[in-house]
Amino acid sequence: MQHIAKTISIVTPSLNQGEFIAETIESVLSQAGNFYIDYIVMDGCSTDGSVEIIARYARFLREAKWPVQCLGINYRWICEPDNGQADALNKGFGIAGGDILGWINSDDAYYPGAFQKVAAVNWDRVDFCFGKGMWLSREGKELCPYPTFKPNRYSLSGKCTLCQPTVFFSKKAYLKLGGLSQEYYCTFDYEYWLRAVFQAQKFSFVPAFLAKSRMYPQNKSLSDQLRATREAAVIRHRYYSGQRLNKMLCRYYSMIVENVTRRREDKLFKEIESWNR
């Protein structure tokens, strides 16, 4: 059987992230391997110079000034108002042409080799794949690994145990599940993972670091923790209300997930405290 190279479509939603977006874009465009890249940047009318940075890479590719290391790159960008991050992502996925989809925020980055590992997944048998993620400081210092666990009804019952930029999914899965929910500002990724699990989507683990998630005082996760906590509670109630789950499995995952998450979050927040001294 002849192998047909995969196309990986990545969407980046962005608004006034001129400090980081060049690193994000380059981490996508520099991926090397036997696949095609379809990259869509959705800018929400930035005013900080981001648009000029985004456009610069289109020019680099057009003028053959960027060293393409995969089978080909289709780079597109749109600058228009949106109704938030989930809306921008859904618009991007709506025009994506890839077999495999993913998104990366404009302050995060992929590790070299990430796409080659994702392309090597047996996508005939799985709907989602996920890998390891690393929490990163504003300056790019690696802080500690994200507490990642294989998603199921138990592991996700208390925490989001997937690092968002390390998750990829098939176009078929996206069409089945529908778009990301605009109901949630901070936690629409958590809702999407639960939606996938409760609709029996198959997940595959890639045992490698695929992406870096930047943590700094102004990002969503840290700047609006109370809202994120409240949203997560609403989501859990929506999915778990009335569910009959195995008590022993609940206890097991609660203990394991909480212990690992607490140790890594303690390390992260000690680092954060040092920023304010």
C-alpha positions in Angstrom: 0.0 0.0 0.0 1.4 3.4 -1.0 1.9 5.8 2.0 0.2 9.1 1.5 1.9 11.9 3.4 -0.3 13.7 6.0 -1.1 17.4 6.1 -1.0 18.9 9.6 -3.2 22.0 10.0 -2.3 24.3 12.9 -4.3 27.3 13.9 -2.9 30.1 16.1 -5.3 32.6 17.6 -3.5 35.9 18.5 -4.2 39.3 19.9 -1.4 41.7 20.8 1.3 39.0 21.4 4.1 40.7 19.5 6.5 39.7 22.3 6.2 36.0 21.6 4.5 35.3 18.3 7.6 35.1 16.2 8.9 32.2 18.3 5.5 30.5 18.0 5.4 30.9 14.2 9.0 29.7 13.8 8.3 26.7 15.9 5.6 25.7 13.4 7.4 26.6 10.1 10.7 25.0 11.2 9.2 21.5 11.7 11.0 18.9 9.5 9.7 15.7 8.1 7.6 13.8 5.7 4.4 15.8 5.9 2.8 19.0 4.7 2.1 22.0 7.0 -1.1 24.0 6.6 -0.7 27.0 9.0 -3.4 29.5 9.8 -2.8 32.5 12.0 -6.0 34.2 13.2 -5.2 37.7 14.5 -8.0 39.7 16.3 -6.8 43.1 15.0 -3.7 43.5 17.1 -2.3 47.0 17.6 1.2 46.1 19.0 3.0 45.2 15.8 2.0 41.6 15.7 0.4 41.9 12.3 3.7 43.1 10.8 5.5 40.1 12.3 2.8 37.7 11.1 3.0 39.1 7.6 6.8 39.0 7.5 6.8 35.2 7.5 4.4 35.1 4.6 6.9 37.2 2.7 9.8 35.0 3.7 8.0 32.0 2.3 6.8 33.8 -0.8 10.4 34.9 -1.6 11.9 31.5 -0.7 13.8 33.1 2.2 12.6 30.5 4.7 14.2 27.0 4.8 11.3 24.7 4.3 12.2 21.3 5.9 9.0 19.4 5.2 7.1 18.5 2.0 5.5 22.0 1.7 4.0 24.8 3.7 0.7 26.6 3.1 0.8 29.7 5.4 -2.2 31.9 5.7 -3.2 34.7 8.0 -6.4 36.6 8.7 -6.7 39.9 10.6 -10.3 40.5 11.7 -12.4 41.0 14.8 -13.6 37.8 16.6 -15.7 36.8 19.6 -12.8 35.4 21.5 -10.2 32.7 21.3 -12.6 29.8 20.7 -14.4 31.8 17.9 -11.0 32.5 16.2 -10.0 28.9 16.4 -13.3 27.6 15.0 -12.9 30.1 12.1 -9.4 28.7 11.5 -10.5 25.1 11.6 -13.3 25.9 9.2 -10.8 26.7 6.5 -8.2 24.1 7.5 -7.3 21.6 4.8 -5.3 19.1 6.8 -5.9 15.5 7.9 -4.6 16.3 11.3 -5.6 19.4 13.3 -4.1 21.2 16.3 -3.8 24.6 17.7 -1.1 26.6 19.5 -1.5 29.9 21.2 0.7 32.8 20.3 2.8 32.6 23.4 3.5 28.9 23.2 5.9 26.9 21.0 6.5 23.4 19.6 9.6 21.4 20.2 11.6 20.4 17.1 10.5 17.1 15.7 7.0 17.3 17.2 5.1 17.1 13.9 7.2 14.1 12.7 6.1 12.2 15.8 2.5 13.2 15.3 2.5 12.2 11.6 3.9 8.8 12.6 0.8 8.0 14.7 -1.5 5.4 13.2 -4.4 7.8 12.5 -6.5 5.0 11.0 -6.9 3.7 14.6 -7.0 6.8 16.7 -8.9 10.1 16.8 -6.6 12.1 19.1 -3.0 12.0 20.1 -1.2 13.8 22.9 2.3 14.1 24.2 4.3 15.6 27.1 4.3 19.4 27.7 6.7 21.7 29.5 5.8 24.8 31.5 7.9 27.7 30.3 8.7 31.0 32.0 8.2 34.3 30.2 11.9 34.4 29.3 11.9 30.8 27.9 13.3 29.0 30.9 11.9 25.4 31.2 10.2 25.2 34.6 8.7 21.8 35.0 6.7 19.2 33.0 2.9 19.6 32.7 1.1 16.9 34.8 -0.1 14.8 31.9 -2.3 11.6 32.2 -4.0 9.5 29.6 -7.5 11.0 29.3 -10.5 9.1 30.6 -13.6 9.8 32.7 -11.6 9.3 35.9 -8.3 11.2 35.1 -10.3 14.2 33.9 -12.8 14.3 36.7 -10.8 16.7 38.8 -8.2 18.4 36.6 -7.4 19.1 33.0 -4.6 16.5 32.6 -3.7 17.3 29.0 -1.3 20.1 28.0 -3.3 21.8 25.2 -0.6 22.4 22.6 0.5 18.8 22.8 -2.9 17.6 21.6 -3.7 16.8 17.9 -6.9 15.3 16.4 -8.2 14.1 13.1 -10.3 16.2 10.9 -12.9 13.5 11.1 -13.0 13.7 14.9 -13.4 17.5 14.7 -16.3 17.2 12.3 -18.0 14.6 14.6 -17.4 16.6 17.9 -18.1 20.1 16.4 -16.3 23.2 17.2 -14.9 24.6 20.4 -17.4 26.0 22.8 -17.6 29.8 23.1 -19.4 29.4 26.4 -16.1 29.2 28.3 -13.4 31.8 28.3 -10.6 30.0 30.0 -11.4 26.3 29.9 -12.9 25.5 26.4 -10.0 23.1 25.8 -10.9 21.1 29.0 -14.5 20.9 27.8 -13.3 19.7 24.4 -11.3 16.9 26.0 -14.2 15.8 28.1 -16.5 15.9 25.1 -14.1 13.7 23.2 -13.8 11.2 26.1 -17.6 11.0 26.7 -18.1 10.4 22.9 -15.7 7.5 23.1 -12.9 9.1 20.9 -9.7 7.1 20.9 -6.5 8.7 22.3 -2.9 7.7 21.6 0.0 8.8 23.7 3.2 10.1 22.1 6.0 9.5 24.7 7.9 12.7 23.9 7.9 16.4 24.7 5.9 18.0 21.9 5.2 21.6 23.1 6.0 24.3 25.6 3.3 26.2 27.4 4.4 29.6 28.6 3.3 30.7 32.1 3.6 34.3 33.1 1.3 36.7 35.2 -0.6 38.1 32.2 -1.6 34.8 30.5 -5.1 33.4 30.9 -4.2 30.5 33.2 -2.6 32.8 35.8 -4.4 36.1 35.4 -7.9 34.7 35.8 -7.6 31.7 38.0 -10.9 32.2 39.8 -12.8 32.3 36.5 -11.0 29.2 35.3 -11.8 27.4 38.5 -15.5 28.4 38.3 -15.7 27.4 34.6 -14.1 24.0 35.3 -16.7 23.3 38.1 -19.5 24.1 35.7 -18.0 21.8 33.1 -17.6 18.9 35.5 -21.2 19.3 36.7 -22.3 19.2 33.1 -20.5 16.0 32.3 -20.5 14.1 35.6 -23.9 14.9 37.1 -25.8 11.6 37.3 -22.8 9.5 36.2 -22.2 6.3 38.0 -18.5 5.8 38.2 -16.4 3.0 39.8 -15.5 4.3 43.3 -12.1 2.6 43.5 -11.0 4.0 40.1 -12.2 7.4 41.2 -10.1 7.2 44.4 -7.1 5.9 42.5 -7.0 8.6 39.8 -7.9 11.3 42.4 -4.9 10.3 44.5 -2.4 9.9 41.6 -3.5 13.0 39.7 -3.7 15.2 42.7 -0.3 14.2 44.1 1.6 14.7 40.8 -0.2 17.9 39.9 0.3 19.4 43.4 4.1 18.7 43.3 4.5 20.3 39.9 2.2 23.2 40.6 4.1 23.9 43.8 7.3 24.1 41.8 5.6 26.4 39.3 4.1 28.7 41.8 7.3 29.0 43.8 8.9 30.2 40.5 6.0 32.6 40.1 6.5 34.0 43.6 10.1 34.7 42.8 9.0 36.9 39.9 7.2 39.3 42.3 10.1 39.7 44.7 
